[in-house]
């Protein structure tokens, strides 16, 4: 691996009377050549104000998380020397070591770009608290490894465990395929683990008999254990799979930690999910995840009995879904780099980054998920969060609108599709036509979140639309747009899903519409009162990019507060839902936003154990949840 020619160290300092504070940067030249006439770019979620106060540097520009500075005129950075400069004027204070520069590069006088290594953000002026232990040791009330914990069980532990479970003679081909499917899932998740199943009789194994029981719900199963045989009862393929996964978990735990866990000798499990929507969202726009990584997450979901994969395929930072009608979406719109229309963001450096999913790859992922009873719900985020789409298709912009007339909360200028441009609907119609062929899901998620308050108000075309349609401001225009989108989806046999802001400005027709309450728990109750079906995914409990502790050295975002695993586990999404509205609450969902996930270790640290905690909240009755038992079992789950 080639050593970096430059290193950027950074620290945050408080400023009296200015809550945001400032950054101190030190760029060290590790090369053998002196440099002058250069610029420095860094990306950071802790953004500067438009005109920060700079000491020993010249502020050039900012685009969302992209910040560019120049060295003072005439300055030369010799080999081994350092350039120190200060930037005061941040939009918010840094609270954790991941709030500083995520990446950096130097643009030399000849226009070439060289990546600079970046360390953690240091802290000036107060103690840098180390990260704490996030999980207790745990304590078992019963010696069985099951996660999520079943609705009801009464089991007697055995002194030993079977080598493997095998089907009784005469087992149907369909049931044999089900065993093989869960066996393949286990192999993918635990490549060195001893297999839990065999398709033929095994010495010191135990026989498995399948029973059809029509009165059980589709996702329910029952297990009955005896010394010689196990009965697995179900009415549908999903319940049968969940029963097989439960058996695999029991045997895996007994084998992995025989001191704590046992395999049942006798007894029963009667199990069914608490909620019908048990979701996990993945943002692939901020960071791109290869196909193998996406399918591994779906496999982990199946192991945890989560059944809905919400695939966030577009945002300001990139458009990731191949649309054959618009190739530029996945050339221009899926590439970030110093000399590209989309500038580096969120950890990108001198090298351009590109990534998207071809339609063949999408079909393979959807089929993989369906085979293990996970439904893929796609999202393209509109009308806001559309910087990448607009960079690829500039004809969708009102040319009379000032180019920086509004900014999103993330700092992107003019990032929304314009509802007053008829070509917008032609574009989206073609996108939906291709999505319908790729995704069998009933739902298409259209985002609808974080449209800035003054969006479109400088657009002459939007002003005319407001006058013609008697619309009130930004959210009146947004409601007009969403209603048209709802009609377009309905004409294609799809149902609209979105974030809670879809209800703003008059919203859309509530019947059948599914909205996700993310801003705060009370929003979900209000949406249900308005007649919307609701999935609860509040940032304060279920956003897995949030920090898990307050200490400086704990990584993650903090805008929604601190979300320790114990809080995620204990949070009750139904909250204060009145009894008459509980039918509107369809379930819960984890959200994996990728701003902070620069590598697999960050992903694992932030997503686990909180994803299994949400899986248990989605499946297990409140009365059966037990935090210490969960903590004792969770380490046996697969990681990313």
GICOR-V464528 format. One record per backbone hydrogen bond with DSSP energy under -1.0 kcal/mol. CO is the residue of the C=O (numbers start at 1). NH is the residue of the N-H. E is the energy in kcal/mol with one decimal. If there is no record, write none. Layout:
BEGIN
CO|NH|E ; CO|NH|E
END
This chain:
BEGIN
5|30|-2.6 ; 6|117|-2.4 ; 7|28|-2.9 ; 8|119|-1.2 ; 9|26|-2.5 ; 10|122|-2.4 ; 11|24|-2.7 ; 12|124|-2.7 ; 13|22|-2.3 ; 15|18|-2.2 ; 21|89|-1.6 ; 22|13|-2.6 ; 23|87|-2.9 ; 24|11|-1.9 ; 25|85|-2.3 ; 26|9|-2.7 ; 27|83|-2.6 ; 28|7|-1.7 ; 29|80|-3.0 ; 35|77|-3.4 ; 38|71|-1.8 ; 39|107|-2.3 ; 40|69|-2.8 ; 41|105|-2.2 ; 42|67|-2.2 ; 43|102|-3.5 ; 45|47|-1.2 ; 47|91|-2.9 ; 53|88|-3.0 ; 55|86|-1.9 ; 58|70|-2.5 ; 61|68|-2.5 ; 63|66|-2.5 ; 65|44|-1.9 ; 66|63|-2.2 ; 67|42|-2.2 ; 68|60|-2.5 ; 68|61|-1.3 ; 69|40|-3.2 ; 70|58|-2.5 ; 72|75|-2.1 ; 77|35|-1.9 ; 78|81|-2.1 ; 81|29|-2.5 ; 83|27|-2.7 ; 85|25|-3.1 ; 86|55|-2.5 ; 87|23|-2.8 ; 88|53|-2.7 ; 89|49|-2.5 ; 96|99|-2.2 ; 97|121|-2.1 ; 103|43|-1.7 ; 104|116|-2.7 ; 105|41|-2.7 ; 106|114|-2.5 ; 107|39|-2.3 ; 108|111|-2.3 ; 112|108|-2.5 ; 114|106|-3.1 ; 117|8|-3.4 ; 122|12|-2.5 ; 129|553|-2.4 ; 142|144|-1.9 ; 143|262|-3.2 ; 152|270|-2.4 ; 154|268|-2.4 ; 156|265|-3.4 ; 156|266|-1.4 ; 164|206|-1.7 ; 165|198|-2.4 ; 166|208|-2.7 ; 168|171|-1.5 ; 172|176|-2.3 ; 173|177|-2.3 ; 174|178|-1.7 ; 175|179|-2.2 ; 176|180|-2.5 ; 177|181|-2.3 ; 178|182|-2.0 ; 179|183|-2.6 ; 180|184|-2.4 ; 181|185|-2.0 ; 182|186|-2.6 ; 183|187|-2.3 ; 184|188|-2.1 ; 185|189|-1.8 ; 186|190|-3.0 ; 190|193|-1.5 ; 196|165|-2.5 ; 202|205|-2.2 ; 204|163|-2.2 ; 206|166|-2.0 ; 207|230|-2.2 ; 208|168|-1.9 ; 209|232|-2.8 ; 211|234|-1.9 ; 213|216|-1.8 ; 217|220|-1.5 ; 218|239|-1.9 ; 221|271|-2.7 ; 222|233|-2.7 ; 223|269|-2.3 ; 224|231|-2.6 ; 225|267|-1.3 ; 228|207|-1.1 ; 229|226|-1.6 ; 230|209|-3.3 ; 231|224|-2.2 ; 232|211|-2.8 ; 233|222|-2.1 ; 234|213|-2.4 ; 236|240|-2.0 ; 237|241|-2.4 ; 238|242|-2.4 ; 239|243|-2.1 ; 240|244|-2.2 ; 241|245|-2.7 ; 242|246|-2.2 ; 243|247|-2.0 ; 244|248|-2.5 ; 245|249|-2.7 ; 246|250|-2.4 ; 247|251|-2.3 ; 248|252|-2.5 ; 249|253|-2.7 ; 250|254|-2.0 ; 251|255|-2.0 ; 252|256|-2.6 ; 253|257|-2.4 ; 257|260|-1.1 ; 257|261|-2.7 ; 263|158|-2.5 ; 266|156|-3.1 ; 267|225|-3.1 ; 268|154|-2.9 ; 269|223|-2.6 ; 271|221|-2.2 ; 277|588|-1.7 ; 278|307|-1.6 ; 278|308|-1.8 ; 279|590|-2.2 ; 280|310|-2.2 ; 281|592|-1.3 ; 282|312|-2.3 ; 290|294|-2.0 ; 291|295|-2.7 ; 292|296|-1.6 ; 293|297|-2.0 ; 294|298|-2.0 ; 295|299|-2.2 ; 296|300|-2.5 ; 297|301|-2.3 ; 298|302|-2.3 ; 299|303|-2.1 ; 300|304|-1.6 ; 301|306|-2.7 ; 302|305|-1.2 ; 307|375|-2.9 ; 308|280|-2.3 ; 309|377|-2.8 ; 310|282|-2.3 ; 311|313|-1.2 ; 311|379|-2.4 ; 312|284|-2.0 ; 313|320|-2.8 ; 318|315|-1.8 ; 320|357|-3.4 ; 323|326|-1.6 ; 326|329|-1.7 ; 327|330|-1.4 ; 328|333|-2.3 ; 332|335|-1.1 ; 333|319|-2.7 ; 334|355|-1.4 ; 336|353|-2.8 ; 337|340|-1.7 ; 342|337|-2.2 ; 345|348|-1.2 ; 353|336|-2.6 ; 357|322|-2.2 ; 358|362|-2.3 ; 359|363|-2.4 ; 360|364|-2.0 ; 361|365|-2.3 ; 362|366|-2.8 ; 363|367|-2.4 ; 364|368|-2.5 ; 365|369|-2.5 ; 366|370|-2.5 ; 367|371|-2.0 ; 369|372|-1.2 ; 369|374|-2.3 ; 370|373|-1.7 ; 375|309|-3.3 ; 377|311|-2.5 ; 378|445|-2.8 ; 379|313|-2.3 ; 382|448|-1.1 ; 383|417|-2.8 ; 386|390|-2.5 ; 387|391|-2.2 ; 388|392|-1.8 ; 389|393|-2.0 ; 393|396|-2.1 ; 394|397|-1.7 ; 398|401|-2.1 ; 402|405|-1.2 ; 406|414|-2.5 ; 408|411|-1.9 ; 411|64|-1.2 ; 412|408|-2.5 ; 415|386|-2.9 ; 418|421|-1.7 ; 421|424|-1.7 ; 422|426|-1.4 ; 423|427|-2.7 ; 424|428|-2.4 ; 425|429|-2.4 ; 426|430|-1.8 ; 427|431|-2.0 ; 428|432|-3.1 ; 429|433|-2.2 ; 430|434|-1.6 ; 431|435|-2.3 ; 432|436|-2.7 ; 435|439|-2.5 ; 442|495|-2.7 ; 444|497|-1.9 ; 445|380|-1.8 ; 446|382|-1.9 ; 447|499|-2.7 ; 452|455|-1.9 ; 454|457|-1.3 ; 456|459|-2.0 ; 459|463|-2.5 ; 460|464|-2.0 ; 461|465|-2.0 ; 462|466|-2.6 ; 463|467|-2.0 ; 464|468|-2.9 ; 465|469|-2.6 ; 466|471|-2.0 ; 472|476|-1.3 ; 473|477|-2.1 ; 474|478|-2.4 ; 475|479|-2.1 ; 476|480|-2.0 ; 477|481|-2.5 ; 478|482|-3.0 ; 479|483|-2.4 ; 480|484|-1.7 ; 481|485|-2.3 ; 482|486|-2.9 ; 483|487|-2.0 ; 484|488|-2.2 ; 485|489|-2.5 ; 486|490|-2.6 ; 487|491|-2.3 ; 489|494|-2.8 ; 490|493|-1.8 ; 495|444|-2.0 ; 496|514|-1.9 ; 497|446|-2.7 ; 498|516|-2.3 ; 499|502|-2.0 ; 500|503|-1.8 ; 501|504|-2.1 ; 504|507|-1.8 ; 510|513|-2.0 ; 513|533|-2.1 ; 514|498|-1.9 ; 515|535|-2.1 ; 516|500|-1.5 ; 517|537|-2.2 ; 518|539|-2.7 ; 520|523|-1.6 ; 521|524|-1.0 ; 522|526|-1.8 ; 523|527|-2.5 ; 524|528|-2.1 ; 525|529|-2.1 ; 526|530|-1.6 ; 527|532|-2.2 ; 528|531|-1.3 ; 533|515|-2.7 ; 534|586|-3.0 ; 535|517|-2.1 ; 536|589|-1.7 ; 538|541|-1.9 ; 538|542|-3.3 ; 542|591|-2.4 ; 543|546|-1.4 ; 545|557|-2.8 ; 547|563|-3.2 ; 551|554|-1.6 ; 552|97|-2.5 ; 557|547|-3.5 ; 558|561|-1.8 ; 564|568|-2.1 ; 565|569|-2.7 ; 566|570|-2.3 ; 567|571|-1.9 ; 572|575|-1.1 ; 574|577|-3.1 ; 578|581|-2.0 ; 581|584|-2.0 ; 584|534|-3.0 ; 586|277|-2.3 ; 587|536|-2.7 ; 588|279|-2.6 ; 590|281|-2.6 ; 591|544|-2.8 ; 592|283|-2.4 ; 596|598|-1.6 ; 599|603|-1.8 ; 600|604|-2.8 ; 601|605|-2.4 ; 602|606|-2.2 ; 603|607|-2.9 ; 604|608|-1.7 ; 607|611|-3.1 ; 609|613|-1.6 ; 610|614|-2.1 ; 611|615|-2.4 ; 612|616|-2.1 ; 613|617|-1.9 ; 614|618|-2.1 ; 615|619|-1.3 ; 616|620|-2.6 ; 618|275|-1.8 ; 621|624|-1.7 ; 622|625|-1.1 ; 626|630|-2.6 ; 627|631|-2.5 ; 628|139|-1.4 ; 628|632|-1.5 ; 629|633|-1.3 ; 630|634|-2.5 ; 633|636|-2.3 ; 634|637|-1.8
END
